Amino acid sequence: MRDFSQDHRWLSINTATVRKQHGKDWGLVEILDACARHGIRAVSPWRDQVAAAGLANTARTIRAHGLELSGYCRGGMFTEPNATDENLRALDEACELNATCLVLVVGGLPGALYGKPQHKDLAGAREVVRDGIATLLEAARQRQMPLAIEPLHPTYAAERACINTLEQALDVCDALDPSQSGAIGVAVDVYHVWWDPKLQQQIERAGKRRLHAFHVCDWLVPTTDPLNDRGMMGDGVIEIPKIRGWMEAQGFAGYSEVEIFSANNWWQRAGDEVLATCIERHRSVV
């Protein structure tokens, strides 16, 4: 297992972590500048932030700072209208930014994200998702952009993702890519999967070719909001080093990507303070 205690070479910042500082939007270019200032070598930006900053401008800034992308957030939402067109655009953006993968948050019951679910057929939604991923996979292969399915905690099953365990995500990978070509794999976010009694087994099942991304934060006790009350690493109950150890035992050697949504804590602090804390915790508890 890699020693992170001496430096933060393998730290990546998901730009949602510092998207709102002191409750106000922090622009993507400012975030990229700040990451470079702190010696952070990788990021994973969100599409809305890239759109606000401009794709070409974002690409130039990333190249100027010598940053890498541990992923691109996000594609998916296959059960919503215009999913095909949106996902093709997301693929092209990921290619332009030279991302390592396009992360997929697959979507839940159609309309549920907006408070108006069209039906209650979760199994049917999963079929739509599988078919949508199959279609996108063909385009992704053409562009040589790997896809990473991110299973979300079951509390998100209705609105955001009807794939809720690593086992479910890998079942889709096996069905669509039985040769394990690396064209499709998984993003393991500890916030969503830490509770799963099959987690170690499924990480071993995934193996090196399907472990595309690793996201870290912490599960607070109590959690006041399952969406926007994620904890800084070390402030909650997740055994992050143990899970990273399982990942690295399978050959994963990529970035540990910090992704924290924290409306009442970390989004209320100065961005440089948040980044400095991410660096310290990456060295001490990841």
Secondary structure by P-SEA (a helix, b strand, c coil): ccccccccccbbbccccccccccccccaaaaaaaaaaaccccccccaaaaaaacaaaaaaaaaaabbbbccccccccccccaaaaaaaaaaaaaaaacccbbbbcccccccccccccccccaaaaaaaaaaaaaaaaaaaaaacbbbbbbbccccccccccccccaaaaaaaaaaccccccccbbbbbcccccccccaaaaaaaaaccccccbbbbbbbcccccccccccccccccccaaaaaaaaaaaacccccbbbbbbcccccccccaaaaaaaaaaaaaccc
